[in-house]
Amino acid sequence: MTESMVLDIMRSAFYQIILNAAPMLLISLVVGLTVSIFQTVTSVQEQTLTFVPKILSIFLGLIAFGSFIMNNLTTFIKDLWSDFSIYIR
């Protein structure tokens, strides 16, 4: 296994991490921003108010994007395992 093969695997792994985490991070960002704007407008200074909407939105996001994430991960793992004989040379 050469250095370039290791770097290619790491690059694709990091790409998969970003691709699979992006929907949940974006949902959390939008909900957090919305709640903070709501807190600013209404002068509510409760710090724990953002947790429940974020948790619920992440849960709904996992329901919506779960198949997309699972398909990406299974494809990545299948590609890794199908090339396993090349890696052990």
PyMOL commands that set and color helices and strands:
alter all, ss='L'
color gray80, all
select helices_A, chain A and resi 3-42+47-82+84-87
alter helices_A, ss='H'
color red, helices_A
deselect
rebuild
show_as cartoon
